[in-house]
Amino acid sequence: MLADSADLAVEELTGTRPHEPLTVSGLLGLEWWKEDRVERDVVCGMQVDPAKAAATSEYQGKTYYFCAKACKVKFDANPAQYVK
């Protein structure tokens, strides 16, 4: 057993090599192991939680996240200006 507490028991942890899916058993559906991911709004520089982004745009196969719709509008008008 790797971890044990009153609220959580992790029985098995596999997939610990880089780029290998991580499998954790014994968590009863909890997703505590997921890292909080933050993206940078390329227009204003603000940190944006992708799950709460005000807007997104796709450019050259990459998704960009924005803090406000106004930043998306600026980006969409000239993406090359913001992507380096």
RANORUR-V200834 format. One record per run of one state. SS is the DSSP state (alpha for helix, beta for strand, coil for the rest). FROM is the first residue (numbers start at 1). TO is the last residue. If there is no record, write none. Layout:
ss & from & to
SS & FROM & TO
SS & FROM & TO
//
This chain:
ss & from & to
coil & 1 & 2
beta & 3 & 4
coil & 5 & 8
beta & 9 & 10
coil & 11 & 11
beta & 12 & 14
coil & 15 & 22
beta & 23 & 25
coil & 26 & 38
beta & 39 & 40
coil & 41 & 46
beta & 47 & 48
coil & 49 & 49
alpha & 50 & 52
coil & 53 & 54
beta & 55 & 59
coil & 60 & 61
beta & 62 & 66
coil & 67 & 68
alpha & 69 & 77
coil & 78 & 78
alpha & 79 & 82
coil & 83 & 84
//
